[in-house]
Amino acid sequence: MNLKGRDLVSIRDLTREEIFYILEKAEEMIPFAKGEKKTKALEGKILATLFFEPSTRTKLSFETAMHRLGGNVIGFSEPAMTSIKKGETLADTIRMVDSYSDIIVIRHSLEGAARLAAEFAESPVINAGDGAGRHPTQCLLDLFTILREKGRIEGLKIALVGDLKYGRTVHSLAYALALLGAELIFISPETLKMPKEIVRDCQELGAEPKSFTNLERAIKDVDVIYVTRIQKERFPDPTEYNRVVGSYRIDIDLLKHAKEDLVVMHPLPRVNEIDPEVDKTKHALYFKQAFYGVPVRMALLSLLLGADVK
Ligand code: CP
């Protein structure tokens, strides 16, 4: 399978076979991601990271991935310090960066920004999150986490909880889980339900997602609970945010209603959705999940750049 030169703007850009291929490669990257093995597979290559929105995990794990592969990184996370501040368009910025680098990672507040970047760049473009739209590399690492910890995805009962309207990670993940045959449960406040078009896409893939507002009742027999932050920055009206903030909180008492081997995931950052007491339990997987961003992004960078990692 050859992914050299491809863009990754949406998880829909990948087939089921391509997703599993990337996840297999990610497994091979683990000793490199931990620094136990060394490689110069991407020596001489330059990754450009263009972060128009804040990030900790995505930006740093992409940078770590590139460094672990022997490549170099340029980029910005303060667009106010670039010529965008002087009125330069995104298209012109991308044209410039394309001539300085071999692969581009972009995070932007506007849905569609990564697709536009991919149209203007010759090099591969990876979407690191576009507004409330998509977050395909988070999706890949979420799938990798589930596969690694549960041994399969097909047939698992997976609950996506929280802000399903504005949360881009769950938009990508719902589609991918439906594609890979998981049983989907959506738990959210009435006003933050999964967008209809994503529910429809999941149904077209053969899934029959069930929607609930009550977490306690729905959690009983799930295998994975994927919790999300209420995306305060995407609410047009702060009153509406105040109405739903704190709707769900995973704590030790709630976990008493859950299966013994339930795993709790979260793309992070968390605010108050998961009690820190849960961190010490065998259910907590979110920090390991964040680490898996490194091998998954290493796999992706090496595949899109056509490098063989040995
Ligand atoms: N999960 C995630 O995208 O985290 P960051 O916003 O810190 O990159």
Residues whose N, C-alpha, C, O or C-beta is under 5 A from the ligand:
A	BS01	CP	P54 S55 T56 R57 T58 K59 P267 L268 P269
